[in-house]
Amino acid sequence: MTIDEEVVGQVTTAIWSPAFKKNIALGMVTKDHWTFGQVVDINFPDGRAKRGKLCQLPLR
């Protein structure tokens, strides 16, 4: 997980959500980047990247 190419954390688990009709994930993020609404890049081992957003739990 990166912001402006700086590694700020990692996804620990991810799954498709039928309720939200999109993938959701839980992850660990460094304390300096705990800003809800912050956009992050989720980097996959195969080189792909997707955009994500840090959200507060519970998701609604």
C-alpha positions in Angstrom: 0.0 0.0 0.0 1.6 3.3 -1.1 0.9 7.0 -1.1 2.9 9.0 -3.6 5.2 5.9 -4.1 5.9 5.8 -0.3 5.1 2.5 1.4 2.6 3.2 4.2 1.2 -0.2 5.0 0.0 -3.5 3.6 -3.3 -5.3 3.0 -3.8 -8.2 5.3 -7.0 -9.6 3.9 -9.4 -8.8 1.0 -12.7 -10.1 -0.3 -15.6 -9.2 -2.6 -18.5 -7.6 -0.8 -21.9 -8.3 -2.2 -23.4 -5.6 0.0 -21.0 -2.9 -1.4 -20.6 -4.5 -4.8 -16.8 -4.0 -4.7 -13.7 -5.4 -3.1 -13.0 -4.5 0.5 -9.9 -5.1 2.5 -8.4 -4.8 5.9 -4.8 -3.7 6.3 -2.1 -2.3 8.5 -1.2 1.4 8.0 1.6 3.4 9.6 0.3 5.8 12.3 1.4 8.8 10.3 -1.1 8.0 7.6 -4.2 7.2 9.6 -6.3 9.8 7.7 -9.8 8.5 6.9 -10.6 9.3 3.2 -6.9 9.2 2.2 -6.5 7.6 -1.2 -3.9 4.9 -1.5 -2.5 2.7 -4.2 -2.9 -1.0 -3.5 0.0 -2.8 -5.2 -0.3 -6.4 -6.3 2.6 -8.9 -6.5 2.1 -9.2 -10.3 2.8 -5.4 -10.8 -0.8 -4.3 -11.1 -2.1 -1.4 -8.8 -5.6 -0.3 -7.9 -6.8 2.8 -6.0 -8.3 2.4 -2.6 -9.5 4.7 0.2 -8.9 4.4 4.0 -12.2 4.1 5.8 -13.3 4.0 9.3 -14.9 0.8 10.7 -17.7 -0.3 10.7 -18.2 0.2 7.0 -21.5 1.6 6.0 
